[in-house]
Structures are given as C-alpha cells and as structure tokens.
Amino acid sequence: MLGAEGRWLRGADSGDPGDPDALVILGRMDERPPQLYHLPLVEGARARAITPADFPLAAQGHIVARDGTRAIVKPVHGSAVGFSLDGQGPQALPGLEADDLPLGFDQNGTHCYVLESGRIPALIVRVDLESGEREPWRELAPADKAGVFQIDRVRISADGSAHIYSVRRVLTGLRLIDGMR
C-alpha cells in the first residue's frame, strides 16, 4: 500500500500509446524510501516500482514522457537520469546538469524543459535529449522583483505555448519614529 506521502505525477492520456489505465506516482511502501511506481487503474492491480529502493529521489523533478514509456528522474545528488517505465535504468542523459530541475517533455518527447536553479530571473532551458544541446527558452521574473528569493512551481503547457510559476518573496518595513523618550 502506498503511504500518505504518495503524489500523483501523471495520468496517461487516452491518446497516448502508453498505458491509458495507469498512473505514475511518487510514494513509499512500508518502511522503504520513496520510489516512483507504475500503478495500473484496474481492480486488484498492484503498484510496480520503476526506481530501485536504493536510488534516493529528490522531492521534485520527476517527469513522465507524454507517450507513457519513460521518465526523467531527479536523484537527491547529481543530474537527472532516465528510466523506462518497465524499470530499466538509470540511464545518463546528455545535457542535463546537477542543478537542473526537470519540468516536462516537449510535445514530441525529443527535448525536455529544465529550470536552472538559484537564479533570479529564473532561466528555463530546452535540452535536446539526444545531443545534449541546451538553448535558453524563457526567463521568468515578476515585474516587481523586490524581495524575490525564489521562483518555483513552474508548469509548462503540453505544447509549450504557456507557462505559470509562483514567486517566494520576503518584504520588510522600516518605521522611523521621531520624538520618543
């Protein structure tokens, strides 16, 4: 049984050649560390691990290809790697760097979008998964950058035509009081 910390990553779309009746989730079974699981949506089916228990996963940065056959998985340390949904992997992916946070595949699955961590404005890079070529795609920053220390929760539409993100900021105020005794 998956623990309460399980998170849904993707439901296969009915038009995908992958399994339309399954989810890929991040969760844990029993006392094992978190893993990615393939969970068929049929009565009595059991979740099957995609990643091994001895492969420590980061809290975010796991994406599934639109065709439902493979995933890019972000480990706690190092660059994201590839896994097929049948559990084969990890496979090194050219062009992905340790500080990249995978955001999603492009519509044809040949590129992925990654967020380069720790920058304001944040930079989204489009990475060719075969050649490793990196090209800047978008810079993200609010019009008012005062107090912004992080841009996160970036989401990109399936066709790459739209994106959203949230901003974390800290603002403080200073009050000057004259005449106090």
WOZI-V214138 format. One record per residue. RES is the residue in three letters. D_CENTER is the distance of its C-alpha to the mean C-alpha in Angstrom with 2 decimals. Layout:
((RES:D_CENTER) (RES:D_CENTER))
This chain:
((MET:23.63) (LEU:20.11) (GLY:20.20) (ALA:19.59) (GLU:16.28) (GLY:14.81) (ARG:11.96) (TRP:11.78) (LEU:8.74) (ARG:10.95) (GLY:14.66) (ALA:16.30) (ASP:18.27) (SER:21.98) (GLY:22.24) (ASP:19.88) (PRO:21.82) (GLY:19.53) (ASP:20.50) (PRO:20.84) (ASP:21.75) (ALA:18.79) (LEU:15.45) (VAL:12.67) (ILE:12.08) (LEU:11.20) (GLY:14.65) (ARG:17.79) (MET:21.23) (ASP:24.30) (GLU:24.04) (ARG:21.57) (PRO:18.40) (PRO:15.08) (GLN:14.19) (LEU:12.39) (TYR:15.18) (HIS:16.54) (LEU:18.61) (PRO:21.40) (LEU:22.62) (VAL:26.24) (GLU:28.66) (GLY:29.09) (ALA:26.11) (ARG:24.29) (ALA:20.66) (ARG:20.31) (ALA:18.11) (ILE:15.91) (THR:15.29) (PRO:18.41) (ALA:19.27) (ASP:19.97) (PHE:16.49) (PRO:15.05) (LEU:11.35) (ALA:9.49) (ALA:8.86) (GLN:5.11) (GLY:2.67) (HIS:4.10) (ILE:5.17) (VAL:8.90) (ALA:11.55) (ARG:13.75) (ASP:16.67) (GLY:15.34) (THR:16.43) (ARG:13.61) (ALA:10.10) (ILE:8.26) (VAL:7.88) (LYS:7.62) (PRO:11.08) (VAL:12.70) (HIS:14.71) (GLY:14.51) (SER:12.50) (ALA:9.78) (VAL:11.97) (GLY:12.67) (PHE:14.01) (SER:16.07) (LEU:15.95) (ASP:19.45) (GLY:18.30) (GLN:19.38) (GLY:17.65) (PRO:16.34) (GLN:16.98) (ALA:16.64) (LEU:15.16) (PRO:17.26) (GLY:16.13) (LEU:12.97) (GLU:13.95) (ALA:13.47) (ASP:12.39) (ASP:9.69) (LEU:6.11) (PRO:4.61) (LEU:4.49) (GLY:6.70) (PHE:10.02) (ASP:13.26) (GLN:15.89) (ASN:17.68) (GLY:14.92) (THR:16.48) (HIS:14.08) (CYS:10.44) (TYR:9.46) (VAL:8.30) (LEU:9.20) (GLU:12.13) (SER:12.36) (GLY:15.64) (ARG:17.22) (ILE:19.01) (PRO:18.93) (ALA:15.24) (LEU:14.91) (ILE:12.53) (VAL:13.54) (ARG:13.87) (VAL:14.19) (ASP:16.68) (LEU:15.60) (GLU:19.32) (SER:20.94) (GLY:18.27) (GLU:19.57) (ARG:17.56) (GLU:18.55) (PRO:17.82) (TRP:16.65) (ARG:16.78) (GLU:17.63) (LEU:16.74) (ALA:19.30) (PRO:21.48) (ALA:25.13) (ASP:26.19) (LYS:24.38) (ALA:26.68) (GLY:25.11) (VAL:21.49) (PHE:19.75) (GLN:16.05) (ILE:13.96) (ASP:10.72) (ARG:9.02) (VAL:8.89) (ARG:9.01) (ILE:10.80) (SER:13.44) (ALA:13.87) (ASP:16.74) (GLY:15.33) (SER:18.24) (ALA:16.70) (HIS:14.04) (ILE:13.95) (TYR:13.01) (SER:14.65) (VAL:16.90) (ARG:18.19) (ARG:21.78) (VAL:24.90) (LEU:28.26) (THR:31.57) (GLY:35.12) (LEU:38.33) (ARG:41.63) (LEU:44.93) (ILE:47.92) (ASP:51.39) (GLY:54.57) (MET:53.35) (ARG:55.87))
